[in-house]
Amino acid sequence: METQITIIEGPPPVFEPVQDSWVFSLTESSEPLVNAVTKLRTFNGPELVERCYRAWRSHQTMQLLYKNEMGLEQEAPIQAARAVDTEDGHVLHLWVYLDPAIVEFEIDRGDDNDDGLEH
């Protein structure tokens, strides 16, 4: 049984911090982990989600295997998966655990004011 989803081509995935409270219930661990979600285009989203379910039913961990911005392979344990059918094809939503030592989030405050002054 395959226990990983590998990103073969394209840029590294973009991880967004998770704000949904249901995800925090999945993160009971003695290790400090960061919950994040990424959205990936795929041709076979439902099959990839089914692969996750089969692994989890067998008490195995599913991993997202990807290359970071420096081209180095990295893994992130997948905690939840969902496939969404869009006009452009399937989009796979993966909720993952990330090692806080390698995570760097950019915070967008939603304002386009870069001069630091209030108007």
C-alpha positions in Angstrom: 0.0 0.0 0.0 1.3 3.4 -0.9 1.6 5.7 2.2 2.7 8.9 0.5 1.5 11.5 -1.9 4.4 12.9 -4.0 4.4 16.2 -5.8 6.2 15.4 -9.0 6.3 18.7 -10.8 5.6 22.3 -10.2 6.6 24.8 -7.5 6.8 23.8 -3.8 3.4 23.7 -2.1 2.2 26.8 -0.3 1.2 26.1 3.3 -1.3 28.3 5.1 -1.7 28.2 8.9 -4.8 26.5 10.0 -7.4 28.5 12.0 -10.1 25.8 12.1 -10.7 24.5 15.6 -11.5 21.0 14.5 -7.9 20.6 13.2 -6.5 21.3 16.6 -8.3 18.2 18.0 -6.2 16.1 15.6 -2.9 17.4 16.9 -2.5 15.7 20.3 1.2 15.1 20.4 4.2 15.4 22.7 6.1 17.1 19.8 5.5 20.8 19.0 3.8 20.7 15.5 2.4 23.4 13.3 -1.0 22.7 11.6 -1.2 23.9 8.0 -3.2 23.3 4.9 -2.2 23.2 1.2 -4.2 23.0 -2.0 -2.8 21.1 -4.9 -4.1 20.6 -8.4 -4.4 16.9 -9.4 -5.9 14.7 -12.0 -7.1 12.1 -9.5 -8.1 13.8 -6.3 -10.7 11.2 -5.1 -8.2 8.4 -5.6 -5.6 10.2 -3.5 -8.1 10.8 -0.7 -9.1 7.1 -0.9 -5.4 6.2 -0.6 -5.2 8.3 2.6 -8.3 6.6 4.0 -6.9 3.1 3.3 -3.6 4.0 5.1 -5.4 5.4 8.1 -7.7 2.4 8.4 -4.6 0.3 8.5 -3.1 2.6 11.2 -0.4 3.9 8.9 0.8 7.5 8.5 0.3 9.2 5.1 3.1 11.5 4.1 3.2 14.4 1.7 6.5 14.2 -0.1 7.6 17.5 -1.8 10.7 19.5 -2.7 11.2 22.8 -0.9 12.3 26.0 -2.4 15.9 24.9 -2.3 15.1 21.6 -4.1 15.5 19.4 -1.1 13.0 16.6 -0.4 10.8 17.1 2.6 8.0 15.1 4.2 4.9 16.3 6.1 2.5 13.9 7.8 -1.0 14.3 6.4 -3.8 14.6 9.0 -6.8 15.1 6.8 -7.6 15.2 3.0 -10.4 16.3 0.8 -10.8 16.5 -3.0 -12.8 19.3 -4.5 -14.0 19.2 -8.1 -13.6 22.6 -9.8 -14.1 23.9 -13.4 -10.3 23.5 -13.9 -10.1 19.9 -12.5 -9.6 18.4 -9.1 -8.0 20.3 -6.2 -6.7 18.3 -3.3 -6.8 19.9 0.1 -4.3 18.4 2.5 -4.1 19.3 6.2 -0.6 18.5 7.4 1.7 18.7 10.4 4.9 20.8 9.8 8.1 20.9 11.8 8.2 24.3 13.5 12.0 24.4 12.8 11.4 24.6 9.1 8.2 26.6 8.9 8.2 30.3 8.0 4.8 31.9 7.5 4.3 35.3 5.9 1.5 37.3 7.6 -0.7 39.4 5.4 -2.5 42.0 7.4 -4.7 42.8 4.5 -3.6 46.4 4.1 -1.7 47.6 1.1 -0.1 50.4 3.2 3.7 49.6 3.2 4.9 53.0 4.5 4.0 52.2 8.1 1.8 55.3 8.5 -1.8 55.3 9.4 -4.1 57.3 7.1 
